[in-house]
Amino acid sequence: PVLAQTANATLTGIIRDGSGLAVSGATVRLVNEAMNLQRGTESNETGNYTIPSLLPGRYRLEVEMAGFKKSVISGFTLEVAQQARMDVTLELGQVSESVSVT
């Protein structure tokens, strides 16, 4: 039998604070920039997150948590069947402040 192949990518990572500790309950939002499709999740008790079944394309990752600046990483591409990792370090600050990486 032939095993099914997948064209979808998966993005995983860990959310940490400036001291390297895991941040639990952070809101993680992934936006496909071409189609403006959004997928989201929250980091678990160890700071890890996973967003499966993603179409190949150009993406923007946004991470928010109360007491920290919003972090935005944009302009990265996920390829067919890629298992990508994107770790994020949140900086202390007001929610209205953000850190953008392109």
MMTF fields as JSON, N, C-alpha, C and O atoms, coordinates in Angstrom:
{
  "mmtfVersion": "1.0.0",
  "mmtfProducer": "UNKNOWN",
  "numBonds": 407,
  "numAtoms": 408,
  "numGroups": 102,
  "numChains": 1,
  "numModels": 1,
  "chainsPerModel": [1],
  "groupsPerChain": [102],
  "chainIdList": ["A"],
  "bondAtomList": [4, 2, 8, 6, 12, 10, 16, 14, 20, 18, 24, 22, 28, 26, 32, 30, 36, 34, 40, 38, 44, 42, 48, 46, 52, 50, 56, 54, 60, 58, 64, 62, 68, 66, 72, 70, 76, 74, 80, 78, 84, 82, 88, 86, 92, 90, 96, 94, 100, 98, 104, 102, 108, 106, 112, 110, 116, 114, 120, 118, 124, 122, 128, 126, 132, 130, 136, 134, 140, 138, 144, 142, 148, 146, 152, 150, 156, 154, 160, 158, 164, 162, 168, 166, 172, 170, 176, 174, 180, 178, 184, 182, 188, 186, 192, 190, 196, 194, 200, 198, 204, 202, 208, 206, 212, 210, 216, 214, 220, 218, 224, 222, 228, 226, 232, 230, 236, 234, 240, 238, 244, 242, 248, 246, 252, 250, 256, 254, 260, 258, 264, 262, 268, 266, 272, 270, 276, 274, 280, 278, 284, 282, 288, 286, 292, 290, 296, 294, 300, 298, 304, 302, 308, 306, 312, 310, 316, 314, 320, 318, 324, 322, 328, 326, 332, 330, 336, 334, 340, 338, 344, 342, 348, 346, 352, 350, 356, 354, 360, 358, 364, 362, 368, 366, 372, 370, 376, 374, 380, 378, 384, 382, 388, 386, 392, 390, 396, 394, 400, 398, 404, 402],
  "bondOrderList": [1, 1, 1, 1, 1, 1, 1, 1, 1, 1, 1, 1, 1, 1, 1, 1, 1, 1, 1, 1, 1, 1, 1, 1, 1, 1, 1, 1, 1, 1, 1, 1, 1, 1, 1, 1, 1, 1, 1, 1, 1, 1, 1, 1, 1, 1, 1, 1, 1, 1, 1, 1, 1, 1, 1, 1, 1, 1, 1, 1, 1, 1, 1, 1, 1, 1, 1, 1, 1, 1, 1, 1, 1, 1, 1, 1, 1, 1, 1, 1, 1, 1, 1, 1, 1, 1, 1, 1, 1, 1, 1, 1, 1, 1, 1, 1, 1, 1, 1, 1, 1],
  "groupList": [{"groupName": "PRO", "atomNameList": ["N", "CA", "C", "O"], "elementList": ["N", "C", "C", "O"], "formalChargeList": [0, 0, 0, 0], "bondAtomList": [1, 0, 2, 1, 3, 2], "bondOrderList": [1, 1, 2], "singleLetterCode": "P", "chemCompType": "L-PEPTIDE LINKING"}, {"groupName": "VAL", "atomNameList": ["N", "CA", "C", "O"], "elementList": ["N", "C", "C", "O"], "formalChargeList": [0, 0, 0, 0], "bondAtomList": [1, 0, 2, 1, 3, 2], "bondOrderList": [1, 1, 2], "singleLetterCode": "V", "chemCompType": "L-PEPTIDE LINKING"}, {"groupName": "LEU", "atomNameList": ["N", "CA", "C", "O"], "elementList": ["N", "C", "C", "O"], "formalChargeList": [0, 0, 0, 0], "bondAtomList": [1, 0, 2, 1, 3, 2], "bondOrderList": [1, 1, 2], "singleLetterCode": "L", "chemCompType": "L-PEPTIDE LINKING"}, {"groupName": "ALA", "atomNameList": ["N", "CA", "C", "O"], "elementList": ["N", "C", "C", "O"], "formalChargeList": [0, 0, 0, 0], "bondAtomList": [1, 0, 2, 1, 3, 2], "bondOrderList": [1, 1, 2], "singleLetterCode": "A", "chemCompType": "L-PEPTIDE LINKING"}, {"groupName": "GLN", "atomNameList": ["N", "CA", "C", "O"], "elementList": ["N", "C", "C", "O"], "formalChargeList": [0, 0, 0, 0], "bondAtomList": [1, 0, 2, 1, 3, 2], "bondOrderList": [1, 1, 2], "singleLetterCode": "Q", "chemCompType": "L-PEPTIDE LINKING"}, {"groupName": "THR", "atomNameList": ["N", "CA", "C", "O"], "elementList": ["N", "C", "C", "O"], "formalChargeList": [0, 0, 0, 0], "bondAtomList": [1, 0, 2, 1, 3, 2], "bondOrderList": [1, 1, 2], "singleLetterCode": "T", "chemCompType": "L-PEPTIDE LINKING"}, {"groupName": "ASN", "atomNameList": ["N", "CA", "C", "O"], "elementList": ["N", "C", "C", "O"], "formalChargeList": [0, 0, 0, 0], "bondAtomList": [1, 0, 2, 1, 3, 2], "bondOrderList": [1, 1, 2], "singleLetterCode": "N", "chemCompType": "L-PEPTIDE LINKING"}, {"groupName": "GLY", "atomNameList": ["N", "CA", "C", "O"], "elementList": ["N", "C", "C", "O"], "formalChargeList": [0, 0, 0, 0], "bondAtomList": [1, 0, 2, 1, 3, 2], "bondOrderList": [1, 1, 2], "singleLetterCode": "G", "chemCompType": "PEPTIDE LINKING"}, {"groupName": "ILE", "atomNameList": ["N", "CA", "C", "O"], "elementList": ["N", "C", "C", "O"], "formalChargeList": [0, 0, 0, 0], "bondAtomList": [1, 0, 2, 1, 3, 2], "bondOrderList": [1, 1, 2], "singleLetterCode": "I", "chemCompType": "L-PEPTIDE LINKING"}, {"groupName": "ARG", "atomNameList": ["N", "CA", "C", "O"], "elementList": ["N", "C", "C", "O"], "formalChargeList": [0, 0, 0, 0], "bondAtomList": [1, 0, 2, 1, 3, 2], "bondOrderList": [1, 1, 2], "singleLetterCode": "R", "chemCompType": "L-PEPTIDE LINKING"}, {"groupName": "ASP", "atomNameList": ["N", "CA", "C", "O"], "elementList": ["N", "C", "C", "O"], "formalChargeList": [0, 0, 0, 0], "bondAtomList": [1, 0, 2, 1, 3, 2], "bondOrderList": [1, 1, 2], "singleLetterCode": "D", "chemCompType": "L-PEPTIDE LINKING"}, {"groupName": "SER", "atomNameList": ["N", "CA", "C", "O"], "elementList": ["N", "C", "C", "O"], "formalChargeList": [0, 0, 0, 0], "bondAtomList": [1, 0, 2, 1, 3, 2], "bondOrderList": [1, 1, 2], "singleLetterCode": "S", "chemCompType": "L-PEPTIDE LINKING"}, {"groupName": "GLU", "atomNameList": ["N", "CA", "C", "O"], "elementList": ["N", "C", "C", "O"], "formalChargeList": [0, 0, 0, 0], "bondAtomList": [1, 0, 2, 1, 3, 2], "bondOrderList": [1, 1, 2], "singleLetterCode": "E", "chemCompType": "L-PEPTIDE LINKING"}, {"groupName": "MET", "atomNameList": ["N", "CA", "C", "O"], "elementList": ["N", "C", "C", "O"], "formalChargeList": [0, 0, 0, 0], "bondAtomList": [1, 0, 2, 1, 3, 2], "bondOrderList": [1, 1, 2], "singleLetterCode": "M", "chemCompType": "L-PEPTIDE LINKING"}, {"groupName": "TYR", "atomNameList": ["N", "CA", "C", "O"], "elementList": ["N", "C", "C", "O"], "formalChargeList": [0, 0, 0, 0], "bondAtomList": [1, 0, 2, 1, 3, 2], "bondOrderList": [1, 1, 2], "singleLetterCode": "Y", "chemCompType": "L-PEPTIDE LINKING"}, {"groupName": "PHE", "atomNameList": ["N", "CA", "C", "O"], "elementList": ["N", "C", "C", "O"], "formalChargeList": [0, 0, 0, 0], "bondAtomList": [1, 0, 2, 1, 3, 2], "bondOrderList": [1, 1, 2], "singleLetterCode": "F", "chemCompType": "L-PEPTIDE LINKING"}, {"groupName": "LYS", "atomNameList": ["N", "CA", "C", "O"], "elementList": ["N", "C", "C", "O"], "formalChargeList": [0, 0, 0, 0], "bondAtomList": [1, 0, 2, 1, 3, 2], "bondOrderList": [1, 1, 2], "singleLetterCode": "K", "chemCompType": "L-PEPTIDE LINKING"}],
  "groupTypeList": [0, 1, 2, 3, 4, 5, 3, 6, 3, 5, 2, 5, 7, 8, 8, 9, 10, 7, 11, 7, 2, 3, 1, 11, 7, 3, 5, 1, 9, 2, 1, 6, 12, 3, 13, 6, 2, 4, 9, 7, 5, 12, 11, 6, 12, 5, 7, 6, 14, 5, 8, 0, 11, 2, 2, 0, 7, 9, 14, 9, 2, 12, 1, 12, 13, 3, 7, 15, 16, 16, 11, 1, 8, 11, 7, 15, 5, 2, 12, 1, 3, 4, 4, 3, 9, 13, 10, 1, 5, 2, 12, 2, 7, 4, 1, 11, 12, 11, 1, 11, 1, 5],
  "groupIdList": [1, 2, 3, 4, 5, 6, 7, 8, 9, 10, 11, 12, 13, 14, 15, 16, 17, 18, 19, 20, 21, 22, 23, 24, 25, 26, 27, 28, 29, 30, 31, 32, 33, 34, 35, 36, 37, 38, 39, 40, 41, 42, 43, 44, 45, 46, 47, 48, 49, 50, 51, 52, 53, 54, 55, 56, 57, 58, 59, 60, 61, 62, 63, 64, 65, 66, 67, 68, 69, 70, 71, 72, 73, 74, 75, 76, 77, 78, 79, 80, 81, 82, 83, 84, 85, 86, 87, 88, 89, 90, 91, 92, 93, 94, 95, 96, 97, 98, 99, 100, 101, 102],
  "secStructList": [7, 7, 7, 7, 7, 7, 7, 7, 3, 3, 3, 3, 3, 3, 3, 3, 3, 6, 6, 1, 7, 5, 7, 6, 6, 7, 3, 3, 3, 3, 3, 3, 6, 6, 6, 6, 3, 3, 3, 3, 3, 3, 7, 7, 6, 6, 1, 3, 3, 3, 3, 3, 3, 3, 7, 1, 3, 3, 3, 3, 3, 3, 3, 3, 7, 6, 6, 5, 7, 3, 3, 3, 3, 3, 3, 3, 3, 3, 7, 6, 6, 7, 3, 3, 3, 7, 7, 3, 3, 3, 7, 5, 1, 7, 6, 6, 7, 3, 3, 3, 3, 7],
  "xCoordList": [0.83, 0.0, 0.865, 1.978, 0.337, 1.027, 0.575, -0.621, 1.541, 1.205, 0.784, 1.33, -0.181, -0.651, 0.43, 1.076, 0.606, 1.55, 0.771, -0.367, 1.394, 0.716, 1.437, 2.666, 0.68, 1.252, 1.281, 1.808, 0.718, 0.586, 1.824, 2.536, 2.061, 3.178, 2.67, 1.467, 3.597, 3.288, 4.264, 5.455, 3.76, 4.611, 4.537, 3.448, 5.689, 5.768, 6.788, 7.57, 6.762, 7.741, 7.456, 6.546, 8.25, 8.07, 8.09, 8.851, 7.241, 7.162, 7.867, 7.54, 8.84, 9.595, 9.573, 9.308, 9.858, 10.049, 11.54, 12.34, 11.911, 13.294, 14.286, 15.476, 13.821, 14.718, 14.802, 15.51, 14.076, 14.131, 13.071, 13.044, 12.192, 11.127, 9.971, 9.668, 9.337, 8.202, 7.028, 6.768, 6.318, 5.128, 3.915, 3.736, 3.093, 1.885, 0.701, 0.571, -0.159, -1.388, -1.234, -2.151, -0.098, 0.082, -0.786, -0.92, -1.365, -2.156, -1.223, -0.447, -1.304, -0.457, -1.367, -2.279, -1.113, -1.935, -1.017, -0.002, -1.371, -0.607, -1.486, -2.616, -0.968, -1.743, -1.052, 0.122, -1.797, -1.313, -1.459, -2.576, -0.324, -0.355, -1.015, -1.603, -0.939, -1.532, -3.047, -3.747, -3.559, -4.994, -5.677, -6.902, -4.891, -5.394, -6.182, -7.149, -5.755, -6.36, -5.634, -4.405, -6.395, -5.8, -6.045, -7.121, -5.023, -5.13, -4.554, -3.608, -5.1, -4.597, -4.617, -5.289, -3.854, -3.781, -3.237, -3.008, -3.034, -2.391, -1.216, -1.215, -0.212, 0.916, 0.458, -0.338, 0.968, 0.563, 1.385, 2.114, 1.266, 1.927, 3.452, 4.119, 4.011, 5.463, 5.887, 7.048, 4.935, 5.23, 5.2, 5.425, 4.927, 4.925, 3.605, 2.543, 3.695, 2.498, 2.734, 3.875, 1.651, 1.708, 0.51, -0.622, 0.777, -0.296, -0.092, 0.796, -0.92, -0.767, -1.596, -2.375, -1.41, -2.234, -2.253, -3.32, -1.075, -0.955, -0.63, 0.195, -1.285, -0.984, 0.381, 0.745, 1.139, 2.399, 2.131, 1.11, 3.05, 2.879, 3.65, 4.417, 3.425, 4.094, 3.221, 2.011, 3.851, 3.101, 3.625, 4.745, 2.763, 3.103, 2.658, 1.528, 3.547, 3.254, 3.116, 3.993, 2.005, 1.762, 1.562, 0.787, 2.272, 2.171, 1.867, 2.553, 0.814, 0.405, 0.188, -0.277, 0.537, 0.304, 0.273, 1.092, -0.679, -0.787, 0.533, 1.153, 0.961, 2.197, 3.422, 4.523, 3.235, 4.338, 3.999, 2.828, 5.045, 4.851, 4.415, 4.862, 3.552, 3.14, 4.351, 5.078, 4.569, 5.668, 5.106, 4.179, 5.676, 5.23, 6.445, 7.422, 6.381, 7.436, 6.779, 5.885, 7.217, 6.541, 7.503, 8.724, 6.908, 7.669, 8.395, 9.367, 7.964, 8.608, 7.7, 6.48, 8.32, 7.599, 7.617, 8.651, 6.459, 6.349, 6.229, 5.44, 7.022, 7.067, 6.192, 5.702, 6.008, 5.231, 5.828, 7.027, 5.001, 5.359, 6.459, 7.104, 6.678, 7.722, 7.286, 6.133, 8.203, 8.003, 8.845, 10.005, 8.282, 9.036, 8.948, 7.99, 9.978, 10.016, 10.275, 11.186, 9.449, 9.593, 9.427, 8.307, 10.562, 10.536, 10.451, 11.009, 9.741, 9.532, 9.884, 9.492, 10.627, 10.921, 10.149, 10.35, 9.26, 8.459, 9.217, 9.898, 9.082, 9.689, 8.629, 7.478, 9.032, 8.116, 7.699, 8.499, 6.453, 5.96, 4.457, 3.784, 3.947, 2.51, 1.992, 2.719, 0.742, 0.132, 0.094, 0.132, 0.018, -0.053, 1.271, 1.305, 2.38, 3.676, 3.862, 3.309, 4.639, 4.896, 6.326, 6.96, 6.821, 8.139, 7.912, 7.297, 8.409, 8.215, 9.548, 10.538, 9.564, 10.751, 10.363, 9.387, 11.122, 10.841, 12.052, 12.022],
  "yCoordList": [-1.209, 0.0, 1.261, 1.275, 2.286, 3.567, 4.448, 4.6, 5.021, 5.921, 7.271, 7.743, 7.888, 9.197, 10.245, 10.252, 11.124, 12.218, 13.476, 13.643, 14.36, 15.594, 16.774, 16.799, 17.737, 18.959, 20.064, 21.147, 19.793, 20.821, 20.92, 19.94, 22.124, 22.39, 22.447, 22.551, 22.377, 22.517, 23.508, 23.481, 24.388, 25.343, 25.053, 24.971, 24.9, 24.685, 25.661, 26.273, 25.791, 26.639, 26.741, 26.099, 27.557, 27.805, 29.307, 30.044, 29.738, 31.146, 31.294, 30.597, 32.213, 32.448, 33.931, 34.775, 34.233, 35.624, 35.953, 35.096, 37.187, 37.633, 36.863, 36.843, 36.225, 35.446, 33.979, 33.184, 33.625, 32.262, 31.326, 30.149, 31.831, 30.993, 30.859, 31.798, 29.697, 29.444, 30.339, 30.588, 30.822, 31.647, 30.804, 30.443, 30.496, 29.701, 30.613, 31.679, 30.206, 30.943, 32.117, 32.93, 32.233, 33.312, 33.028, 31.879, 34.074, 33.947, 33.952, 34.888, 32.898, 32.747, 32.782, 31.965, 33.741, 33.886, 33.829, 34.523, 33.005, 32.872, 33.334, 32.869, 34.252, 34.822, 34.512, 34.833, 33.879, 33.675, 35.024, 35.491, 35.657, 37.025, 37.14, 38.179, 36.119, 36.179, 36.057, 36.749, 35.181, 34.912, 35.541, 35.5, 36.126, 36.723, 35.712, 36.071, 34.437, 33.389, 33.346, 33.408, 33.239, 33.232, 31.907, 31.319, 31.447, 30.267, 30.666, 31.452, 30.146, 30.529, 29.405, 28.389, 29.619, 28.681, 29.432, 30.64, 28.718, 29.272, 28.389, 27.184, 29.014, 28.216, 27.412, 27.89, 26.188, 25.323, 25.634, 26.626, 24.791, 25.047, 25.044, 25.575, 24.458, 24.481, 25.518, 25.559, 26.36, 27.42, 26.991, 27.81, 25.716, 25.194, 25.448, 25.508, 25.596, 25.701, 24.915, 24.705, 24.49, 23.798, 24.239, 24.265, 24.586, 24.903, 23.997, 24.244, 22.94, 21.976, 22.335, 23.287, 21.558, 21.611, 22.995, 23.547, 23.548, 24.873, 24.766, 23.952, 25.593, 25.644, 26.293, 27.194, 25.857, 26.525, 27.993, 28.321, 28.86, 30.278, 31.168, 30.7, 32.461, 33.497, 33.818, 34.006, 33.882, 34.022, 35.138, 35.627, 35.515, 36.451, 35.802, 35.324, 35.784, 35.214, 36.349, 37.206, 36.35, 37.362, 36.656, 35.705, 37.129, 36.527, 37.63, 38.651, 37.414, 38.402, 37.744, 36.608, 38.485, 38.045, 39.292, 40.196, 39.338, 40.476, 40.699, 39.75, 41.962, 42.305, 42.274, 42.604, 41.872, 41.799, 42.596, 42.812, 43.035, 43.68, 42.62, 41.474, 43.005, 42.111, 41.867, 42.804, 40.623, 40.268, 39.871, 39.066, 40.443, 40.154, 39.757, 40.502, 38.582, 38.105, 37.914, 37.08, 38.683, 38.631, 38.282, 38.353, 37.905, 37.674, 36.352, 36.249, 35.329, 34.021, 33.094, 33.257, 32.12, 31.218, 29.797, 29.302, 29.151, 27.731, 26.963, 27.321, 25.903, 25.096, 23.844, 23.54, 23.139, 21.898, 20.896, 20.621, 20.354, 19.318, 19.736, 18.879, 21.024, 21.513, 21.411, 21.689, 21.016, 21.019, 22.17, 21.969, 23.365, 24.568, 24.846, 24.462, 25.526, 25.904, 27.402, 27.928, 28.086, 29.521, 29.796, 29.867, 29.95, 30.285, 31.8, 32.539, 32.261, 33.69, 34.044, 33.347, 35.133, 35.669, 36.972, 37.917, 37.018, 38.21, 39.159, 38.736, 40.454, 41.481, 42.083, 42.26, 42.394, 43.05, 44.398, 45.086, 44.775, 46.063, 46.101, 45.156, 47.2, 47.38, 46.63, 46.438, 46.214, 45.491, 46.36, 45.835, 47.69, 48.596, 48.707, 49.215, 48.234, 48.258, 46.951, 45.919, 46.995, 45.776, 45.747, 46.789, 44.557, 44.33, 43.619, 42.554, 44.204, 43.607, 43.165, 43.893, 41.953, 41.4, 41.034, 40.315, 41.522, 41.171, 40.511, 40.139],
  "zCoordList": [0.0, 0.0, 0.0, 0.527, -0.59, -0.678, 0.486, 0.735, 1.189, 2.287, 1.74, 0.742, 2.39, 1.959, 2.22, 3.268, 1.242, 1.41, 1.721, 1.281, 2.484, 2.843, 2.218, 2.158, 1.761, 1.195, 2.244, 1.994, 3.411, 4.43, 5.309, 5.526, 5.807, 6.717, 8.143, 8.382, 9.091, 10.516, 11.116, 10.806, 11.978, 12.679, 14.17, 14.739, 14.798, 16.238, 16.816, 16.087, 18.134, 18.793, 20.273, 20.797, 20.934, 22.36, 22.594, 21.968, 23.506, 23.885, 25.235, 26.196, 25.295, 26.526, 26.862, 26.006, 28.132, 28.522, 28.42, 28.047, 28.75, 28.626, 29.467, 29.152, 30.536, 31.392, 30.956, 31.574, 29.889, 29.37, 29.911, 29.551, 30.775, 31.33, 30.333, 29.597, 30.315, 29.43, 29.8, 30.977, 28.775, 28.976, 28.601, 27.437, 29.581, 29.391, 29.089, 29.691, 28.167, 27.879, 26.935, 26.821, 26.249, 25.272, 24.042, 23.621, 23.479, 22.266, 21.066, 20.875, 20.258, 19.075, 17.853, 17.725, 16.95, 15.747, 14.529, 14.482, 13.548, 12.318, 11.164, 11.015, 10.344, 9.244, 7.924, 7.737, 7.001, 5.639, 4.943, 4.719, 4.596, 4.079, 2.707, 2.408, 1.871, 0.533, 0.579, -0.16, 1.444, 1.496, 2.706, 2.817, 3.614, 4.854, 5.691, 6.361, 5.644, 6.465, 7.801, 7.845, 8.897, 10.229, 10.927, 10.822, 11.646, 12.503, 13.835, 13.892, 14.899, 16.203, 17.212, 17.038, 18.28, 19.383, 20.591, 20.528, 21.682, 22.874, 23.248, 22.994, 23.858, 24.349, 25.563, 26.371, 25.682, 26.798, 28.052, 28.091, 29.063, 30.352, 30.263, 31.151, 29.209, 29.018, 27.976, 27.571, 27.544, 26.581, 25.132, 24.24, 24.878, 23.508, 22.791, 23.411, 21.475, 20.637, 19.349, 18.937, 18.727, 17.437, 16.607, 17.091, 15.35, 14.412, 13.194, 12.379, 13.069, 11.979, 10.743, 10.755, 9.688, 8.472, 7.83, 7.562, 7.587, 6.989, 5.503, 5.089, 4.72, 3.295, 3.094, 3.849, 2.096, 1.806, 1.462, 0.858, 1.847, 1.544, 2.499, 3.341, 2.345, 3.139, 4.346, 4.215, 5.542, 6.787, 7.686, 7.535, 8.626, 9.715, 11.018, 11.123, 12.014, 13.329, 14.34, 14.442, 15.09, 16.122, 17.452, 17.548, 18.491, 19.816, 20.82, 20.861, 21.644, 22.64, 23.999, 24.093, 25.045, 26.421, 27.292, 27.124, 28.229, 29.133, 29.863, 30.342, 29.945, 30.627, 29.739, 30.18, 28.46, 27.511, 26.258, 25.945, 25.54, 24.251, 23.24, 23.299, 22.326, 21.242, 20.346, 20.018, 19.951, 19.067, 17.707, 17.62, 16.643, 15.279, 14.454, 14.374, 13.843, 12.945, 11.59, 11.442, 10.598, 9.302, 8.179, 8.322, 7.064, 5.852, 5.761, 5.013, 6.495, 6.355, 5.558, 5.536, 4.905, 4.013, 4.556, 5.007, 4.506, 4.83, 3.526, 2.651, 3.403, 2.19, 2.336, 3.424, 1.246, 1.219, 2.201, 2.159, 3.078, 4.058, 5.032, 5.636, 5.19, 6.096, 7.556, 7.888, 8.411, 9.857, 10.394, 10.756, 10.45, 10.81, 12.308, 12.978, 12.809, 14.222, 14.311, 13.672, 15.123, 15.323, 16.818, 17.324, 17.524, 18.942, 19.083, 18.272, 20.129, 20.334, 21.773, 22.709, 21.936, 23.264, 23.42, 22.657, 24.417, 24.674, 25.596, 26.53, 25.309, 26.141, 27.056, 26.658, 28.286, 29.213, 28.65, 28.016, 28.88, 28.404, 28.386, 28.797, 27.907, 27.797, 26.572, 25.597, 26.632, 25.521, 24.269, 23.156, 24.433, 23.284, 22.541, 21.42, 23.155, 22.501, 21.733, 22.114, 20.655, 19.906, 19.404, 19.234, 19.17, 18.583, 17.276, 17.248, 16.163, 14.835, 14.274, 14.339, 13.718, 13.076, 11.652, 11.438, 10.676, 9.277, 8.66, 7.487]
}
